[in-house]
Amino acid sequence: MSTEEDFTPVKPAESELLVVTGMSGAGRTTAAHALEDHGWYVVDNLPPQMLGTLAELVARTPESLPRLAVVIDVRSQALFRDIQDAMHGLASSAINHRVLFLDASDEVLVRRFEQGRRPHPLQGGGRISDGIRAERRLLAGLKDSADLVLDTSDMNVHALATEITQLFSDDGPITLRLNVMSFGFKYGLPVDANYVADARFIPNPHWVPALRPHTGLEKQVSDFVLVDSGAAEFVKRYVYALEPVLEGYRQENKHYATIAVGCTGGKHRSVAVAEELAKRLAQLPRVKVTVTHRDLGRE
């Protein structure tokens, strides 16, 4: 799934505080368990009002809590409404912190609650979907300000645990981790994309009978997309345009970004362009790149 540049992590000089939040049913418990497996001290269901106090404790005794993850969610009900004030206070502190927001589509969340035979914490006397809508409204601001939004719609517990391992099991924070994702516009935009490139300007291999059964991972399709159409020049200029953006992310202490490349079905053009884009981005300094083909294999 990934194309990666060798990277030697630098051990942080101070404690790290990771705030794990997001939609109920999106995998917070799985993420917390995976973090514990990799040496993080995890505090679950912390009232937001206690976040500042805990951050001060971590800052004073970094040797005691070098890697602390705090799970905050709407189970605290009315207390959760103070989350924005708590996050603003955290942003003004000296503690090195990040926010991970776990999300999934409404359809997937409904199915997970139904399979688990449990109510949504905000549904009250209504339906599960009512609780999900209320939670999305409550979490909108927190999602917008998160360092990383991870869509778990297509992940089972094992895939999510693996993703958390790849993101947070290093000895220290990676300067910048990029996920280059191909997708099909007919299946919808990726919810966690920071940037979206449209590859539909490229002639479509779908209309070439000899290429239709193949994918953008195969040479004959890749050559058609990148060489015959001149799309390689687009990739080159796109990387050039992204360089100051990535440097700005570093300066703002943003560690993660998803760059999505879309075509109609996510099989030919977007796949070939995403692979080439990942290769070029991996050549940049202090960058680690993974590649995901969201819709490859779908009919």
GUKE-55941 format. One line per 10 residues: number of its first residue (from 1); their letters; for each residue z, y, x of C-alpha. Coordinates in nm, 4 decimals, always signed. Each point is the difference from the previous one (the first is absolute). Layout:
N
NUM = A = Z:Y:X ~ ...;
! end
This chain:
299
1 = MSTEEDFTPV = +0.0000:+0.0000:+0.0000 ~ +0.0439:+0.2335:+0.2907 ~ -0.1621:+0.1512:+0.3032 ~ +0.2718:+0.1248:+0.2324 ~ +0.0251:+0.1865:+0.3270 ~ +0.2647:-0.1180:+0.2463 ~ +0.3040:+0.2207:-0.0288 ~ +0.3289:+0.0037:+0.1875 ~ +0.2644:+0.1482:-0.2299 ~ +0.2499:+0.2451:+0.1368;
11 = KPAESELLVV = +0.3595:-0.0664:-0.0940 ~ +0.1401:+0.2918:-0.1995 ~ +0.2762:+0.2069:+0.1503 ~ +0.1759:+0.0440:-0.3328 ~ +0.0699:-0.1829:-0.3218 ~ -0.2665:-0.0463:-0.2644 ~ +0.0665:+0.0400:-0.3712 ~ -0.2535:-0.1559:-0.2366 ~ +0.0203:+0.0844:-0.3704 ~ -0.1550:-0.2780:-0.2086;
21 = TGMSGAGRTT = -0.0825:+0.0963:-0.3561 ~ -0.2743:-0.0387:-0.2574 ~ -0.0790:-0.1626:-0.3305 ~ +0.2241:-0.2699:-0.1435 ~ -0.1775:-0.3309:+0.0467 ~ -0.2081:+0.1224:+0.2943 ~ +0.1952:-0.2009:+0.2586 ~ +0.2976:+0.2002:+0.1227 ~ +0.2230:-0.3082:+0.0231 ~ -0.2609:-0.1940:+0.1968;
31 = AAHALEDHGW = -0.0461:+0.2962:+0.2347 ~ +0.3770:+0.0305:+0.0493 ~ +0.0327:-0.3691:+0.0893 ~ -0.2895:+0.0247:+0.2465 ~ +0.1598:+0.3017:+0.1668 ~ +0.3300:-0.1853:+0.0328 ~ -0.1853:-0.2882:+0.1655 ~ -0.1160:+0.2419:+0.2691 ~ +0.3311:+0.1573:+0.0848 ~ +0.0232:+0.2858:-0.2476;
41 = YVVDNLPPQM = +0.3354:+0.0662:-0.1668 ~ -0.0833:+0.0310:-0.3708 ~ +0.1987:+0.1840:-0.2660 ~ -0.1260:-0.0834:-0.3499 ~ +0.0223:+0.2130:-0.3159 ~ +0.1571:+0.2998:+0.1727 ~ +0.0725:+0.2975:-0.2305 ~ -0.2172:+0.2900:+0.1237 ~ +0.3035:+0.2279:+0.0285 ~ +0.1299:-0.2191:+0.2835;
51 = LGTLAELVAR = -0.3201:+0.0190:+0.2042 ~ +0.0993:+0.3138:+0.1906 ~ +0.3417:-0.1394:+0.0889 ~ -0.1532:-0.3221:+0.1243 ~ -0.2587:+0.1906:+0.2053 ~ +0.2785:+0.1980:+0.1705 ~ +0.1794:-0.3247:+0.0825 ~ -0.3151:-0.1447:+0.1548 ~ -0.0624:+0.3166:+0.2019 ~ +0.3558:-0.0036:+0.1407;
61 = TPESLPRLAV = +0.0023:-0.3699:+0.0947 ~ -0.3574:-0.1015:+0.0889 ~ +0.1215:-0.2904:+0.2110 ~ +0.1720:-0.1536:-0.3028 ~ -0.2918:+0.0324:-0.2439 ~ -0.3213:+0.0266:+0.2015 ~ -0.2228:-0.1055:-0.2927 ~ +0.1236:+0.0662:-0.3516 ~ -0.1981:-0.0569:-0.3204 ~ +0.1223:+0.1428:-0.3292;
71 = VIDVRSQALF = -0.1378:-0.1265:-0.3310 ~ +0.0109:+0.2655:-0.2735 ~ -0.1347:-0.0597:-0.3483 ~ +0.0432:+0.0855:-0.3666 ~ +0.2709:-0.2598:-0.0558 ~ +0.2459:+0.2834:+0.0622 ~ -0.1426:+0.1600:-0.3177 ~ +0.1270:+0.3609:-0.0347 ~ +0.1073:+0.0115:+0.3644 ~ -0.3614:-0.0505:+0.1045;
81 = RDIQDAMHGL = -0.0990:+0.3370:-0.1428 ~ +0.1582:+0.1648:+0.3044 ~ -0.2351:-0.1856:+0.2358 ~ -0.2148:+0.3030:+0.0844 ~ +0.3037:+0.2042:+0.1062 ~ +0.1149:-0.2925:+0.2130 ~ -0.3419:-0.0320:+0.1648 ~ -0.0184:+0.3741:+0.0706 ~ +0.3372:-0.0221:+0.1682 ~ -0.1167:-0.2942:+0.2064;
91 = ASSAINHRVL = -0.3127:+0.1895:+0.1077 ~ +0.2124:+0.2858:+0.1315 ~ +0.2237:-0.2326:+0.2025 ~ -0.0556:-0.1126:+0.3586 ~ -0.0227:-0.3690:-0.0856 ~ -0.3301:-0.1772:+0.0710 ~ -0.0975:-0.1248:-0.3469 ~ -0.2943:-0.1364:-0.1929 ~ -0.0671:-0.0797:-0.3656 ~ -0.1739:-0.3187:-0.1154;
101 = FLDASDEVLV = -0.1194:+0.0040:-0.3624 ~ -0.0979:-0.3338:-0.1558 ~ -0.2428:+0.0128:-0.2911 ~ -0.2131:-0.2327:-0.2126 ~ -0.2288:+0.0330:-0.2997 ~ +0.1555:+0.0182:-0.3465 ~ -0.1660:-0.3303:-0.0967 ~ +0.1484:-0.1792:+0.2991 ~ +0.3453:+0.1490:-0.0578 ~ -0.0018:-0.1075:-0.3663;
111 = RRFEQGRRPH = -0.1008:-0.3522:+0.1001 ~ +0.2749:-0.0222:+0.2623 ~ +0.2677:+0.1092:-0.2470 ~ -0.1277:-0.2441:-0.2608 ~ -0.0047:-0.2851:+0.2497 ~ +0.3529:+0.0859:+0.1086 ~ +0.1124:+0.0275:-0.3641 ~ +0.1938:+0.3160:+0.0637 ~ -0.0181:+0.3502:-0.1468 ~ -0.1114:+0.3097:+0.1838;
121 = PLQGGGRISD = +0.3059:+0.2158:+0.0866 ~ -0.1437:+0.2991:-0.1907 ~ -0.1570:-0.1679:-0.3031 ~ +0.3078:+0.0278:-0.2199 ~ -0.0953:-0.1306:-0.3435 ~ -0.3710:+0.0396:+0.0689 ~ -0.2581:-0.2078:+0.1838 ~ -0.0292:-0.0741:+0.3706 ~ -0.2993:+0.2347:+0.0174 ~ +0.2153:+0.2822:-0.1393;
131 = GIRAERRLLA = +0.2484:-0.0466:+0.2818 ~ -0.2781:-0.0045:+0.2604 ~ -0.1447:+0.3283:-0.1308 ~ +0.3422:+0.1637:+0.0055 ~ +0.0614:-0.1213:+0.3547 ~ -0.3367:+0.1305:+0.1221 ~ +0.0837:+0.3460:-0.1313 ~ +0.3395:-0.0116:+0.1677 ~ -0.1408:-0.1160:+0.3343 ~ -0.3156:+0.2153:+0.0178;
141 = GLKDSADLVL = +0.1416:+0.2575:+0.2405 ~ +0.1598:-0.2607:+0.2229 ~ -0.3279:-0.1918:+0.0268 ~ -0.1909:+0.3145:+0.0947 ~ +0.2391:+0.0743:+0.2873 ~ +0.0300:-0.3575:+0.1339 ~ -0.1094:-0.0783:+0.3563 ~ -0.1555:-0.3285:-0.1108 ~ -0.1092:-0.1163:-0.3453 ~ -0.0543:-0.3761:-0.0062;
151 = DTSDMNVHAL = -0.1887:-0.1533:-0.2940 ~ +0.1294:-0.3532:-0.0600 ~ -0.2209:-0.0820:-0.3001 ~ -0.1911:-0.2698:+0.1869 ~ +0.2959:-0.1259:+0.2071 ~ +0.2319:-0.2910:-0.0635 ~ +0.3473:-0.0001:+0.1558 ~ -0.1271:-0.1649:+0.3185 ~ -0.2841:+0.2496:+0.0481 ~ +0.2360:+0.2919:-0.0569;
161 = ATEITQLFSD = +0.2530:-0.1385:+0.2480 ~ -0.2788:-0.0359:+0.2554 ~ -0.1118:+0.3598:-0.0593 ~ +0.3548:+0.1296:+0.0431 ~ +0.0291:-0.2015:+0.3211 ~ -0.3190:+0.1547:+0.1377 ~ +0.1171:+0.3492:-0.0904 ~ +0.3653:-0.0059:+0.1036 ~ +0.0780:-0.2856:+0.2376 ~ -0.0984:+0.1796:+0.3208;
171 = DGPITLRLNV = +0.2661:+0.1095:+0.2467 ~ -0.0830:+0.3602:-0.0774 ~ -0.2230:+0.2039:-0.2287 ~ -0.3738:-0.0132:+0.0626 ~ -0.1420:+0.3441:+0.0563 ~ -0.2627:-0.0395:-0.2709 ~ -0.1033:-0.3057:-0.1994 ~ -0.3260:+0.0158:-0.1944 ~ -0.1156:-0.2391:-0.2690 ~ -0.3764:+0.0134:-0.0534;
181 = MSFGFKYGLP = -0.0750:-0.1488:-0.3415 ~ -0.3309:-0.0852:-0.1625 ~ -0.0155:-0.0084:-0.3795 ~ -0.2338:+0.0033:-0.2981 ~ -0.0075:+0.3100:-0.2181 ~ -0.0581:-0.2158:-0.3073 ~ +0.3468:-0.1499:+0.0538 ~ +0.1708:+0.3388:+0.0313 ~ +0.1214:+0.2238:+0.2819 ~ +0.2778:-0.1333:+0.2272;
191 = VDANYVADAR = +0.3229:+0.1654:-0.1098 ~ +0.1311:+0.0289:+0.3555 ~ -0.3088:+0.1562:+0.1626 ~ +0.0526:+0.3225:+0.1950 ~ -0.3730:+0.0475:+0.0553 ~ -0.2971:-0.1473:-0.1853 ~ -0.3526:-0.0230:+0.1407 ~ -0.2895:-0.0801:-0.2335 ~ -0.2556:-0.2409:+0.1519 ~ -0.2226:-0.0074:-0.3073;
201 = FIPNPHWVPA = -0.2453:+0.2365:+0.1672 ~ -0.1134:-0.2963:+0.2150 ~ -0.2844:-0.2226:-0.1291 ~ +0.1597:-0.2939:-0.1795 ~ -0.0496:-0.3480:+0.1555 ~ +0.0655:-0.1419:-0.3459 ~ -0.3597:+0.0823:-0.0893 ~ -0.1372:-0.1919:+0.3010 ~ -0.0208:-0.3665:-0.1116 ~ +0.0517:-0.1367:+0.3518;
211 = LRPHTGLEKQ = +0.3170:+0.2077:+0.0466 ~ +0.1562:-0.0200:-0.3449 ~ +0.1990:-0.3237:+0.0591 ~ +0.1436:+0.1290:+0.3273 ~ +0.2769:+0.2542:+0.0716 ~ +0.0513:+0.2985:+0.2245 ~ +0.1851:-0.2253:+0.2444 ~ -0.3271:-0.1737:+0.0879 ~ -0.2385:+0.1388:+0.2598 ~ -0.3118:+0.0155:-0.2137;
221 = VSDFVLVDSG = +0.1766:+0.2140:-0.2619 ~ +0.1854:+0.2071:+0.2596 ~ -0.3263:+0.0767:+0.1813 ~ -0.1677:+0.0968:-0.3261 ~ +0.2857:+0.2337:-0.0917 ~ +0.0794:+0.1535:+0.3380 ~ -0.3270:-0.0090:+0.1922 ~ -0.2833:+0.0084:-0.2493 ~ +0.1634:+0.2659:-0.2195 ~ +0.1454:+0.2097:+0.2814;
231 = AAEFVKRYVY = +0.3525:-0.0315:-0.1438 ~ +0.1397:-0.0429:+0.3507 ~ -0.0552:+0.3729:+0.0494 ~ +0.2071:+0.0655:-0.3125 ~ +0.2835:-0.2154:+0.1413 ~ -0.0145:+0.1814:+0.3333 ~ +0.0278:+0.3414:-0.1658 ~ +0.2692:-0.1193:-0.2400 ~ +0.2183:-0.1129:+0.2902 ~ -0.0580:+0.3352:+0.1679;
241 = ALEPVLEGYR = +0.1103:+0.1783:-0.3196 ~ +0.3111:-0.2190:-0.0263 ~ +0.1254:+0.0627:+0.3546 ~ +0.1739:+0.3343:-0.0746 ~ +0.1404:-0.1507:-0.3207 ~ +0.1577:-0.2890:+0.1908 ~ +0.1435:+0.2371:+0.2565 ~ +0.1488:+0.2044:-0.2837 ~ +0.1598:-0.3169:-0.1382 ~ +0.1678:-0.0579:+0.3366;
251 = QENKHYATIA = +0.1327:+0.3543:+0.0093 ~ +0.1379:-0.0387:-0.3534 ~ +0.1605:-0.3348:+0.0914 ~ -0.2224:-0.1902:-0.2453 ~ -0.0390:-0.3563:+0.1243 ~ -0.2396:-0.1574:-0.2480 ~ -0.3287:+0.0762:-0.1711 ~ -0.2532:-0.1944:-0.2041 ~ -0.3672:+0.0875:+0.0335 ~ -0.2048:-0.1594:-0.2766;
261 = VGCTGGKHRS = -0.3762:-0.0561:+0.0027 ~ -0.1631:-0.0804:-0.3310 ~ -0.3329:-0.1273:-0.1262 ~ -0.0917:-0.1359:-0.3421 ~ +0.1416:-0.3513:+0.0277 ~ +0.1875:-0.0017:+0.3307 ~ -0.2127:-0.2783:+0.1491 ~ -0.2724:+0.1444:+0.2225 ~ -0.0078:+0.3678:+0.0970 ~ +0.3693:+0.0867:-0.0098;
271 = VAVAEELAKR = +0.0917:-0.3157:+0.1918 ~ -0.2471:+0.0679:+0.2821 ~ +0.0949:+0.3680:+0.0219 ~ +0.3739:-0.0771:-0.0054 ~ -0.0362:-0.2485:+0.2858 ~ -0.1937:+0.2492:+0.2108 ~ +0.2401:+0.2816:-0.0861 ~ +0.2970:-0.2143:+0.1023 ~ -0.1600:-0.0847:+0.3348 ~ -0.0529:+0.3668:+0.0791;
281 = LAQLPRVKVT = +0.3445:+0.1110:-0.1184 ~ +0.1644:-0.2728:+0.2095 ~ -0.1453:+0.1672:+0.3098 ~ +0.2085:+0.3113:-0.0621 ~ +0.3262:+0.0320:+0.1962 ~ +0.3345:-0.0950:-0.1574 ~ -0.1586:-0.1542:-0.3079 ~ +0.0354:-0.3492:-0.1459 ~ -0.2618:-0.1056:-0.2547 ~ -0.0127:-0.2707:-0.2641;
291 = VTHRDLGRE = -0.2925:-0.0784:-0.2285 ~ +0.0300:-0.1142:-0.3615 ~ -0.2879:-0.0949:-0.2293 ~ +0.1581:+0.0389:-0.3428 ~ -0.2832:-0.1206:-0.2207 ~ -0.1912:-0.2337:+0.2286 ~ -0.0561:-0.3272:-0.1860 ~ +0.0249:+0.1487:-0.3487 ~ -0.2886:-0.0456:-0.2361;
! end
